[in-house]
Amino acid sequence: MPGRTVTLTGWGRVSPSSAELAEPATVADAAELLGTGARGVIARGLGRSYNNAAQCAHGLVISTARLNRIIDMDPVTGLAACEAGVSLEQLMVAGLPAGWFVPVSPGTRQVTIGGAIAADVHGKNHHVAGSFARHVRSFEILLPGGQPRTVTEQADPSLFWATAGGMGLTGLIVRATIQLKPVATSRVRVDTVRTADIDETMAVLAEHDRRYGYTVAWSDSLARGAGLGRSVITSGDFAEPADLSPADAKDPFAFRPGARLGVPPGFPPGLINRYTVGLANGAWYRKAPRSRSGEIQTIGTFFHPLDGIRSWNRVYGPGGFRQYQYVLPSGCEAAVRRSFELVSQARAPSFVTVLKRFGAGDEGLLSFPMAGWTLALDFPARTPGLAGLLGSLDRLVVEAGGRVYLAKDSRVPPDVLAEMYPRLAEFRKLRAELDPAGILASDLSRRLGL
Ligand SMILES: Cc1cc2nc3c(=O)[nH]c(=O)nc-3n(C[C@H](O)[C@H](O)[C@H](O)COP(=O)(O)OP(=O)(O)OC[C@H]3O[C@@H](n4cnc5c(N)ncnc54)[C@H](O)[C@@H]3O)c2cc1C
């Protein structure tokens, strides 16, 4: 088999596994790899999924690292045609000078177009823009066996919606055409509100969804009692040129993704624990203004604060960390409150805790978003009692009719997943027809029988 043997993990650094890693430089080379008849092949972008979705133990992992060319960028229509390994950061660098930004951005811009489609990623604007697939005009995919197929939502809806959110299990996306979003500057005009508890947090988020294009709450997961669910909510929209200072107005589309700080090499692995996270969350909450409006922030500060620190995932030490993200349908506010109680009662230290409302979901068979509330938590994997807490959260999510996010999940049992994704059987049937020889597989798909 081509490539070299490597050990891979996702961003959470749990569940390492070894595979052959191939990095084809052309679509023809990629097709050849898929045509070798190897069993156990999966695509990999920038490895920003938290779990083992882009790994395949003892199989072949096809990285799109060298399929990273922007083929065409139309400055008038904002249509970008690119290879699947192009990152969102590359698209920003190429699009912003002509006034175009990515239509949906997750909390990191180090994500490829292939990974963004395969996880059907969402951003702070889901309530108005939906998830990534809504902005994909077409993509070219190599099916298991290597045959190319150009897919649009109109001409081939079943393959389109199995691939969007399908976690790489329908084939290797090699190219895509994306509709970018017009912006008047590269800065965001941001309003910040500090809320006292979970009820105020949810009320402000609902109200801000009507007024802003982007909004999200950063919550103090360890606060209890009257402060349960207290948060700092930041909401905003792209600034107009008139909002900028004279210095910024000289270069209204400036975007400098460069310089990033690294985690110091001797950073003690056990430093993320309930005491330090409790102190850090409390200090950060008190430092935030009760209310501030009209602050001008850069794209990096507003959308991707964690990208400012290179390899920040290493602060959790060798045990890594587990992300848990759920969505609960609208109307389940009591269950959202209960989930905050479960986390704070367990004293489980989630360093990054983000609450947001989603708009309606799309047709993706395994796409995660649905109209309602989404909460993302991350815990050091070695947190005592974590398995019990996450099991309780699973039950709460299933009872409320919600689901967990496949790009982050590393432990949900297969039968629980089936309760969360009502179209899973349809996805499995389509996979069986598309890939009867079982060529495509990932560690995630093997665990969950996807
Ligand atoms: C700091 C941080 C913040 C994040 N915030 C968000 C957020 O706000 N919203 C959100 O939705 N997600 C978020 N994520 C998750 C991330 O957006 C997704 O996991 C995304 O899929 C990662 O893209 P990638 O290129 O790194 O893909 P990988 O992690 O390498 O792969 C992810 C999946 O995509 C498949 N895949 C990759 N490339 C292709 C291809 N060419 N063809 C077919 N399948 C492919 C893989 O097989 C795998 O199943 C965040 C991640 C991090 C680290």
The ligand as a MOL file (V3000), in Angstrom:
LIG
                    3D

  0  0  0     0  0            999 V3000
M  V30 BEGIN CTAB
M  V30 COUNTS 53 58 0 0 0
M  V30 BEGIN ATOM
M  V30 1 C -11.1000 24.8880 18.0050 0
M  V30 2 C -12.1680 24.1980 17.2280 0
M  V30 3 C -13.3920 24.8060 17.0980 0
M  V30 4 C -14.4020 24.1940 16.3570 0
M  V30 5 N -15.5790 24.8330 16.2460 0
M  V30 6 C -16.5690 24.2900 15.5110 0
M  V30 7 C -17.7800 24.9820 15.3120 0
M  V30 8 O -17.9690 26.0930 15.8020 0
M  V30 9 N -18.7170 24.4050 14.5030 0
M  V30 10 C -18.5150 23.1920 13.9040 0
M  V30 11 O -19.3960 22.7360 13.1730 0
M  V30 12 N -17.3720 22.5100 14.0860 0
M  V30 13 C -16.4020 23.0290 14.8780 0
M  V30 14 N -15.2130 22.3510 15.0290 0
M  V30 15 C -15.0660 21.0270 14.3810 0
M  V30 16 C -14.5330 21.1310 12.9350 0
M  V30 17 O -15.0970 22.2290 12.2730 0
M  V30 18 C -14.9430 19.8790 12.1490 0
M  V30 19 O -14.5810 18.7230 12.8390 0
M  V30 20 C -14.3500 19.8070 10.7360 0
M  V30 21 O -14.8900 18.6880 10.0900 0
M  V30 22 C -12.8400 19.6980 10.7380 0
M  V30 23 O -12.3550 19.7880 9.4010 0
M  V30 24 P -10.9590 19.1300 8.9890 0
M  V30 25 O -10.5870 19.6300 7.6480 0
M  V30 26 O -9.9690 19.3080 10.0760 0
M  V30 27 O -11.3920 17.6160 8.8580 0
M  V30 28 P -10.8740 16.3020 9.6360 0
M  V30 29 O -10.9880 16.5250 11.0940 0
M  V30 30 O -9.5620 15.8890 9.1050 0
M  V30 31 O -11.9990 15.2650 9.1750 0
M  V30 32 C -13.3170 15.4160 9.6600 0
M  V30 33 C -14.2660 14.5090 8.8730 0
M  V30 34 O -14.3460 14.9870 7.5400 0
M  V30 35 C -13.9920 13.9580 6.6260 0
M  V30 36 N -13.2860 14.5870 5.5160 0
M  V30 37 C -12.2380 15.4490 5.5750 0
M  V30 38 N -11.8690 15.7970 4.3130 0
M  V30 39 C -12.7010 15.1380 3.4680 0
M  V30 40 C -12.8070 15.0550 2.0450 0
M  V30 41 N -11.9730 15.7050 1.2360 0
M  V30 42 N -13.7570 14.2470 1.5230 0
M  V30 43 C -14.6290 13.5640 2.3210 0
M  V30 44 N -14.5620 13.5960 3.6540 0
M  V30 45 C -13.6150 14.3780 4.2360 0
M  V30 46 C -13.1190 12.9980 7.4120 0
M  V30 47 O -13.1640 11.6790 6.8930 0
M  V30 48 C -13.7710 13.0700 8.7950 0
M  V30 49 O -14.8700 12.1970 8.8640 0
M  V30 50 C -14.1790 22.9310 15.7440 0
M  V30 51 C -12.9280 22.3110 15.8860 0
M  V30 52 C -11.9250 22.9300 16.6200 0
M  V30 53 C -10.6020 22.2550 16.7600 0
M  V30 END ATOM
M  V30 BEGIN BOND
M  V30 1 1 1 2
M  V30 2 1 2 3
M  V30 3 2 2 52
M  V30 4 2 3 4
M  V30 5 1 4 5
M  V30 6 1 4 50
M  V30 7 2 5 6
M  V30 8 1 6 7
M  V30 9 1 6 13
M  V30 10 2 7 8
M  V30 11 1 7 9
M  V30 12 1 9 10
M  V30 13 2 10 11
M  V30 14 1 10 12
M  V30 15 2 12 13
M  V30 16 1 13 14
M  V30 17 1 14 15
M  V30 18 1 14 50
M  V30 19 1 15 16
M  V30 20 1 16 17
M  V30 21 1 16 18
M  V30 22 1 18 19
M  V30 23 1 18 20
M  V30 24 1 20 21
M  V30 25 1 20 22
M  V30 26 1 22 23
M  V30 27 1 23 24
M  V30 28 2 24 25
M  V30 29 1 24 26
M  V30 30 1 24 27
M  V30 31 1 27 28
M  V30 32 2 28 29
M  V30 33 1 28 30
M  V30 34 1 28 31
M  V30 35 1 31 32
M  V30 36 1 32 33
M  V30 37 1 33 34
M  V30 38 1 33 48
M  V30 39 1 34 35
M  V30 40 1 35 36
M  V30 41 1 35 46
M  V30 42 1 36 37
M  V30 43 1 36 45
M  V30 44 2 37 38
M  V30 45 1 38 39
M  V30 46 1 39 40
M  V30 47 2 39 45
M  V30 48 1 40 41
M  V30 49 2 40 42
M  V30 50 1 42 43
M  V30 51 2 43 44
M  V30 52 1 44 45
M  V30 53 1 46 47
M  V30 54 1 46 48
M  V30 55 1 48 49
M  V30 56 2 50 51
M  V30 57 1 51 52
M  V30 58 1 52 53
M  V30 END BOND
M  V30 END CTAB
M  END
